[in-house]
């Protein structure tokens, strides 16, 4: 038997695998030898605990005490761990503390709550407002109003059935007539559309199928984390990725408790940081999962001037209304108002009730005489002005809920005295009225609502309305300012190396709306906005069959970024696009005529004969797309932090929004190509020289000299490894190429990691450095 090789406590690089019934632990084990040869140190597994049967992602957990049987069960996971260790690899698990599946027939804890109500020992598990809906948990499962569907509800012994749904009956109610039986339960099945305004349990964003879990309760934490902690302490698992901590009641407290329970294992959190926002320094984690890195990497390959020109072309082509896709900030603001009054109306109702009750019973004169409508208005006006996901107990909330925002919010009131509700709400958010239970509950609900609002209004709405550059509409991105200068990129990397040196970095994930290679292609459009406009004029000159110009612009960019692909993939992604945008159709108010027009347009245009013009244009730009693809990959793999390689992305990988990006991949890839060579070389170098990249490493920017210096981005890690990439290569070519541009290397001899026989010293001509590839990875040779 092959002896186990030591696994580093902190990963040098991780490789994300999307487990599902079609790709269980056994299949993952079969690819371990290949992944070990690639150079990663750990496998990063999607959630492994028991989930809804058939789930392709695993975030809909139903039982925290069991490893998912459809993946091979606990023995399958342990076998995968043994196989990984035999090849020197560890395991990092994705865990889901915020929510469970609202699937009573599979979720035993939830089943007991529905059967026994608030007296159930499991009632403390779930974030349910028992004061609302007359003490019944509202279940939005009926396809139509109850009057229409009541005939489909059947009593079967001590069960209530509705098609595939099964619910427990409260003891002693089995013999009641159906209307009285329904009234006697601890839950109430209702028309699914009522979820928007009537729901009385916390959800994951606006997804009613996922119910919030109260992990802030020590007993709930222990019950929901026992299996994960067992696997950690027994050496089956080595590290954790924490899904969506922003949804928790107390992220600060949760992460402290998790840190203590794991003994300080390497843990990263899926925390989206707005531009200029920093991870709370008090959090005992290694850092984020890496969306902040993604934004900076992508921005490095965006031409700032060209992005502005592209925006102008988009506005001329699509003529979007200012707050419906024409201006980024205005589009976000309008989307936020809509989300608060529609998808999150129930959450706002609950928050308003908490505020009203607190104000009505407060001894503070400033809080009294506040009408519920005024508090609701104040809450909405402050929430839509938040530019980050949420305030934290460990942070300074006044920097998030600013006086400037309060001043703008007051303008929503006609009567100045009523505008005082804004000050009352802001002071409550800032904790100026103490830390009693009601005050804490208010701050908690405000923070949780703000994180759901930001995700829904920005990622799930505005990103699909404001589309001048699709590659900028990425998780954690800032479409209003998509470019990042080399100086800003270097400053970001220096901060990461100083403050969070083993934080995660990503370029593609299971949640990215487009894979890194698709985004890299789209970034080239910022270098040729007029040529892009000319191509669109050519393919859309008749104007026939275009349902709306914003969609058309996005559709043409989609096929440019993706390249030749099955039309079904494009159709599915664009149908999701228009429903998320919510301008002419949506998930809950579908407009079949519009959606049919979109499908016909996509089939006849982007996926039809006119699409060949875009394909030809893409082919003409292929050298510049290649430069961005390779540059993105190499920067992510060698910048400060621990890189996560998403499955299949070690070679060229073009994918759109989920579920397209969760399709099975081939191991190993058929043709790894240049990207495969660069990725493998960087990963194996990290494994061989971990000290050059770890927490004690250094990061030093390296500036080129000469006419084309701005097109070379370079840095040195710990004086031992040098990365250099080409940026804005189309502009570079148009300006005459590298000419006599030099890169002054640090003292010594530097060998090309991809071709060790090539060595460089001193002031090196950049043209020589990049004569084979538009990127270079060098290692000190002496």
N, C-alpha and C positions, 0 to 999 in steps of 0.2 A: 504494500500500500504506500502511495506517495505521501511523505510526511507533510504536515501543514507548514506553510510558510507564514512568517509573521506579517500581521496586518497593521499598518500605521494607525495610531489613535485618531489622527486628523487626516482625512483623505487628501491625496495629491490630486485626484480627479475622480469624478463619479460618472456613471453611465446609467441613464434613466431607462428603465424597462416598463412598458405599459402591460401589466398583467391583466388577463381576462380569461374566461373559460376556454377560448381558442388558443391562448398562450399562457398555460399554467406554469407552476414551479418546475415541472419536469422539462418543459421546453426551454425555460430560462437556464436550467442546469446544463442543457445540451450546448448552449452557446458560450458558457463560461470560458472554455479554453480560448476561443477566439477573442473574447473581451479582455482576457488576461494578456494576450499577445498584443492587443491594441495599446496597452499601457495605463489603463485606469487602475485605481486602487480599490474602488468600491462599486458594487452594483446599487443603484438607487431604485427601489421598488415602489410602484404605486401601491395604494392601500391594500393590506392583506387580510384585514379582519372580515368576518362574515358580513356579506352585503346582500342586497336584494338579488334573488336568483336571476342570472342572466346579465347582470350589470357588466358593462364593458369598461367601467372606470373605477368602481370600488369606493367612491366617496359617499355612497348611500349605505352606510354601516347599519346593521340591525343587531349585532351581538358583539360586544367588545371582548367577550371572554373566549371567543373561538377564532382560530385561523380559518379562513374561508375554504370550505370543502371543495367548491368548484375549481379551486386552484391546486388542490392536492392536500389540503388540510395542514395541520401543524407538522406532521411527519414529513410532508412534502417540503415545507419551508425549512425544516431542520436539515433535510437532505440537501437542499440547495445551498444552505449555509456551509455544510461540510464540503461540498464540491467546490464552492467558492474559495474556502480556506486552503484546500489542497493546491489551489492555483494562486494563492497569495492575495485573494480578494476578500474584502469585508462586505457587509450589507448595511445600507441606510434605508430606513422605512419612512414612508409618508404616512403621517397620522392625522386624524380628523377629530379634533376635540370639540368643535363648534356645534356639530349637528349630527342627527341620525335620520334614517329614512322614516317617513311617515307611512309605514307599512305594517299595520297592526298584526296581520297574520304571520309576519316573519319577525317582528320586533316584540319580543316577549315582555320587555319592560313597559313598552307603550301599551300593549294589550292589557296588562294588569291595571294600568292607570285608567284606561277606558272602562274597565269592568268595575273598579273599586273607587274611582274618583280621587279627590284630594287626600283621602285617608290612606291610599295605597302607599306602601313603603317606597314605591318607585315614583311617586308624584314629585318628589324633590328633584328628580332627574331632569325634568323638562320645564322649559320656560313658558309656563301657561298662566294666563291672567284669569284666574277663577272668578274674579269679581265681574267680569264681562260675560255677555251671552247667558245670563242667568245661571252661571256656574256650569255650563256645558261646553265641552271642547268642540268648536265648530270644525266639521270635516267636509271640505269642499270637494266632494266626490261625485255628486249627481250630475248627469249630463244635461238635465233640464230642471226647472223648478219642481219642488216636491209634489205639487198637485199633478204634474204630468208623470212623475216617476214613481209615485207611491205604489203603483201596482207591481213594480219590479223589485220592491223590498219584500223579502221573505223571511219568516221566522222558522228556524230549523233547530229545534231543541233549545239550547241555551246560546244560539248564535243568530245573528242578523246577517243576511246575505243580500248583496246587490251586485249582480253579475259576478266579476272575479273578486270583489271586495267581501271580506268577512270580518264581522265585528262581534265582540263578546256582549252578552246581555247582562245587565245588572241583576244580581240574585233576587229572585222573587218576582220578576217582571215578565216572565215568559208567557204567562197566560193572558196578559192584558190585550185589549184591542189595539191594533197597530198604531193609531194616532196617540193613544195614551201611553203605549209602550215607548214610542219615540220620545215623548215628553219626560219619561221616567229615567232615561239613560243619562250617563255622565258625559255624553257627547251628542252631537246633532248633525246627521248627514244633511248637507245642503247643496244647492246648485253651485257648481264650481266658480261661477262668476262672483259669488259673494265673498270669495277670498280677498278680493281687492279692498273691501271696505269693512268687513265684519270679523276677520280672523282674530282669534284671541290667543294664539301662540306665536312665539318668535320663530321666524323662518331664516333660512340661508338666502340673503338678498330678498327676492320676491318669489322664491321657489317653494310653493306650499307643500311639495312632497318631501321637504327636509325640515325637521323640527329642531329648534334650538335646544342645546343641552347645557345644564347649569354646572359646568365643571368647577365653578368657583366654590361649590360646596365640597368640603374635604372628602366626605363619604362618596360623593359622585365621582370625584377625581380618582379615588382609589379603585372604585368598581370599574371605571371605564379605562383605566390605565394599567390594571394589574397584569394582564397578559403581555402587553408591550414591555413593561418593566421586567417581567420574568424573562422574556426573550433577551433583553439587554443584559441582565445580570448573569444569565447563563451563557453569555458569549455567542448567542445565535445571531444577534444584531449588534451593530456598532455605533450607529448614529441615527438622528431623526430629522425629518423635515416636517414642520408644523404647518398644517393647512389653515389659512385664514384666521389668524389670531385676532384680527380686528373685530370679528363678530362676538368675541367673548365679553362677558361682563367686566372682567378685570384682567386684561392681558398681562399687566405687570405682575400681579400676584400669581397668575397661572404659570408664567414662565419661571418665576422664582421657585415655585413648588416643583415644577418639572425638573429644573436644574438640580435641586436637592435630591429628588427621587432617582435621577439617572446617574448621580455621582459626577455630574459635569460632563457627560458625553457630548461629542460634537453635535450641535443642533442649530439648524437654520430655520428662519421663519418666513412664510410667504407674506411679506410685508411690502406693500406698494408705497414707495416714497415719492411724493411730489417733487418737482424741481426745486432745489434748495432746501428740502426737508431732510433731516438726519434721523437715523434710528436712535430711539432713546438710549442714552449711554448707560443707563442703569439695568438694561435688560441683560440677563446672564445667558446670552446666546453667542454663537460664532458670527452671526450676521443675518443677512437676508438670503432668500433663494436666488436673487440676482437680477431682478427686473430693472433695478437702478443701473446696473452695469450694462444691460442690454440697451437702455436708452442712450447711454454715452457712447457705446460702440457704434450703434447705428448712426448717431448724429455725426460721428467723425467722418463718415463717407457721404454726407449730404452737403451740397454746395449752398451756402446761405443766400447768396445773391440769386442763384437759379431757383431756389425754393420760393423766393418772393416772386420771381417771374412766372413760375408755374402756378402760383396762387392766382396771379392776374389772369393767366390763360384759363384757368378753371372758372373763375368768376365770369369771364366773357362767354365761355362755352355753355356753362350750366345756369347762369343767372340766378343763383340761389338767394333766397331772402336772407337778410343779415343774420337773424337768429334761428334760421333753419338750414344752416350749412354755409353761410357766406362769411361769417366772422366767428373765430373759435370761441372767444370768451362769451359772446352773446348766445352762441349755439348751446354751450354748456349750461348757461343760466336758464334758458328756456326749457331745456331738457330736464333740468332739476325741478323746476316748477311742476312740470307734467308728471314726473315720477312721484313727487310728494302727494299730488292730488289724485293719482291713479294707483300705480303699483304699490306704493307704500302708504296709502291712505289709512289702512288699519294701524300701522305703526305710529303714524302721526296722531291718530285718535288716542291711542294708549298713552303717548307722551303728553298729550294735552290734558288727559284725565289726571295724570300724576301731577302736572304743574298746577292744575286748577285746585286739586285737593290740598296741595302744599300751600298755595297762596291763601286759600280760604281759612286754613287753620293756623297760619303763621302769626306770631306775635309782632312781627315786623310791619310797621305801617306801610312801608314801601311796597310790600307784596299784597296788601289787601285791596279789595275792590277791583280785582282784575277779571274782566269777563272772559269766559272760555274762548269766545271768538277772537278776542284780542290776543290772548296767549297763543292760540293757534297761528294767527297771522304773524306774530313776533317770532315764533319758532320757525315757521316756513321761511321768513325773510332772512333769518340768521343762517339757517341750514343751507340755503342755496348759495350763500356767499362763502362757505368754507372751501378752501382750496387744497385741503389735505383730507385724508380719510377720516381721521377722528382725533380728538384731544386725548391725552393719556394722563393718568394719575401722576406719572413720573415727569411729565412735561409741564410747560408753562402754557396753560390754556388761553391766556390773554394774547399770546402770539398767534393763536388760531382763530378765536372768536374776537376779532379786533374791534376797537372803538370805531374805526373807519367803516367796518361792516355794520356796526350798530347804527351809525349815523345814516347810512343808506337805508337800513331797515326802517328807521323811524319815518322816512318819507312815504312809506306805504299807508300811513295813518293821516286822516284829515284833521282830527282833533288832537292837539299836542298832548293833552293829558292822557289820552288813550295810547299814544306812542310810548308812554312810560312802561308799557308792557314789555317793550324791547329791553329796557334797562333791567327790569325784573328778571327776565329770562337770562340775559347775559350774566347778571350777578349770580344767579343760581348755577349756571354752567361753570363760572369761575370759582365756585365754592365760597362765596362771600357771606353766606348765611348758615355756615356751620356744616357739620358732618353727621347730622342725624340720619336715621334710616330713610326718611322721605327725601332728604337732600341728596343722599348717595344714590338712591334709586333714580332720581331725576337725572343726575349727571351720567349715570350708567346708560339709561335709555336714550339720552341725547347722543352719547358717543356711538352707541350701537346703530341708531338710526342714521347718523351722519355717515358711517362707513358703508351701510347698505345704499344710501343715496348716492354717494360718490361712485360706487361701482356701477350702479344701474344707470345713472345719468351720463357718466363719462364713458366707461368701457362698453356698456351695452346700448347706448343711444347716440351720444354725440359723435363717437368714433365712426358711426355709420351714416352720419349726416354731413360731417365736415370732411370732405374726401379729396382735397387737392393733391395730397401725397399719401397713398394708402399705407406705405411702409411706416409712416409716423403714427398711425392709429394703432398703436400696440400697447399692451398692458404696461402701465408705468410710463408711457410716452407723453410727450407734450407736442401735439400736432400744431399748436400755434407758434412753436419755436423749435422746429425739428433739427436744426443744425447745431453741432457742438464743435467749437474751435479746438485745434490741437492744444492750445494753452489750457482751455477749460477741461479737456480730457485728461491732461497730465495732472492738473490740480485735483481732479476727482480721484485719480489713481493714487496720488500721494496721500489723500485723506483716508482712503480705504486701507492702504498699507499701514498707516499710522494707527487707525482706530479699530478696524475690523479686518485684519490681515488674512483671516481664513473664512471670510464671508463667502457665500456662493456667487458664482457668475453663470449666466445663461445666455444663449443666443436663440435657441428654439426650445419650446416646452410643449406639454400637452395642452396648454392654454393659449399659446400665441396664436394670433389670428392669421398670421402667415409665417411660414418658416423663414429662417435667417436667409436662405438662398433666394427666396422670392423677394424678400425685402431688399436684399443687396441689389437685385436687378432693378427694382423700382427706384432706388436711390439714384441710379444713373440718369433718370428723367430730369433730375434737378440740374444736370449738366447740359441738357439740350431741350429746354422747355419749348422753344419755338418749333423745333423739329417734331416734337410730340404733338403740338397743336396742328402742325401741317398734316401729320398722319391722321389725326382725328378728323380733320376737315375732309380728307380723302375718303375715309371709310364711312362718314356720316353725311355726305353731301346731299343725299336725297331727303334725309330727315324722316323717311318712312319707318313706321313701326317703333319709334322711340317712345317708351311710356313716360319717361321724364329724363331730363338731361343730366341730372346729378347721378342717377343710376347708370346712365350710359357711360359717363366719365369713369365711374368706379368699375364698370364691367370691362371696359377696354383696358384699364390698368391691371385688372385681375388677370386677363389672358396674357398681357405683356409680362407680368411678373412670373406667372406660372409656366408659360411656354406651352408647347403642344401637350395636350392631356385629354382624357376622356371628357366629352361634353357634360356627362352627368355630374362630374365633380364640380365643374363651374356652375352648372344650374343650381345644384344644392347649396353652394356657398352664397350665391347671389340671392336665392330665395330667403336664406337666413338674413342676408344683408338688408333687404327691404323690410322684413318683419321687425328686425331690431331697430332700424331707423324710425319706424312708426310714422312715417309721413303720409303714406297712402294705404298702407295695410299694416297689420301687426299680428302678433301671436294670438291675441285674444279677440281682435276685431278684424278678421281676415276679409279681404276684398278679392274674391276669385277672379273677377274680370281684370283687375290690375295685375294680379299675380300671373294670370294666363298671358297677358300682354308682355310681361317681363320675360317669361319663358320663351315666348315666340321671338322676341327681340334678341335674346341671348343666342338662341338656336340659329337664327338667320344672320346675325351680325357677328359678334365676337367668336362664336363657335362655328360660323359659316364661312362662305367664301371671302367676305371682307376681312375676316380675321387673319387671312393669309398675309395681308399687308402688314399687320402688326407683328406676325411671326417673322416676316422678312426684316422688319425694322429691328426686332430683337436680335436677329442673327447678325445684322451689321454692327450691333453694339456688343457682341459677345466678348471681345477682349476686355472691355471695360467692366462688363458684368463679372467676368472671371476675376478681375483685379479686386472687386468689392467682395466677392464670395471668399476668396482666399485671405484677403485682408481681415475681414470680419472674423473668420475662423482663427487665424493666428493671434490676433489681438486678444480675443476672449481666452485662448488657451495659455497665454503667457502674462497677462496683466495680473495685478494683485487679486487674490481670492482663489477659491477652489472651483475650477470649471466643472460644470455639469454638461455632459454630452447627451443630447436627446437621441433616442434610438433611431438609427439610420442616418444621422447627420454627420457621421464621420466621412461619408462621401456625399456627393451632391444629392440634396434632398429638397424637393419642392412640394410643399403642402399648403393647403388653405386651412380655414378655421375648422374646429372640431365639428363633426367626427372625422373629417378628412385627414387631420394630422394624427389620428390614432389608429390608422390602418396598420395591419401587420407589415413588418419590414423583412427583408431578406438578410440572413446572417451567413457568411460575410457578404458584403455587397458584391454584385457581379463585376463592376468596374469602379474601383475606388477612385481612380483618376488622380489629378493633382491635389484635390482637396483631401483625398484619403492619405496621400503621401505626407502632406503638411500636417494633418491632424495626428497621424501616427507618430511622426517625428517629434512633435511638440509634447505629446502625452508620454512617450517613452523617455524624453529628456526630463520631464517633471519627475517621473518615477526614479530616474537615475540620479538626479540632482535635487532632491526635495528641499535641501537647505537654501537653494537659490530662490525658492518661491514661497517659503513658509512664513511663519509669524515673525521670524527674526530677519527676514530678507529685507532688501532695500529696493527702491524704485527710483530711477534717475532718468529724466527726459533727455533726449539726445537731439540736438537741432542740426539740420542740414544747412549747408551754405551754398549760395548761388541763386541763379534766376528762378529755378523751380523748387526752391527749398520748401515752400508751403505744401508741396505735393508728397513729401516724404514725412511720415510719422514714425518716430523711432524712440525706443527706450531700452534701458539696460537694467537687468535684475541682478542685484547683489554683485555687480562687477564681473559676472561670469557668463551671463546669457544676454544676447542682444536681439531684439525684434525690430524689424523695419518693414513697413508696408507702404504701398502706393495708394494715395487718396486722390479722388477727382481726376482719374486717369484720362478721361475724355478731354477735359479742359487742358490737361498737360499736353496731350497730343496736338490739340489745336494751337497751343502756344509754342510748339516747336520741340517738345520733348525735354529730356533731362539736360542736354547740352553739357556744360561743365560743372553741374551741381555736384557737390562733394558731401560726404558724411564723415565727419571726424570721429574715428573709432577710438575708444579708450586705449591706453598703451597695451602693447602685446600683440600676439598673433591670434586671429579669430578664424575658426573653421566653420564652413557651411555645414550645418547639421544634416541637411539632405544630400550633400555631396562633400564629404570630409576632405577630399583632395583639393577642394577650392579653399584657399586661405586669403585673408585680407589683413592689411595693417595700415595704420595711420589714416591720412585723409584719402578715403576711397571714393572713386567716381561712382555715383549712384547708378549710372547706366550699366556699369560693370556688375554691381551688386545685384541688379535686377535683370541681368541679361537672359536668365532662364525662366524665372518666375517673377511676377510683380510683387513678391514678398521675399523676405530673407530671415532665416533663423540662424544665428551664429552662436558658437560656444567658444569660450576662451581656450586656446590651444597651447598657450605658453606666454 
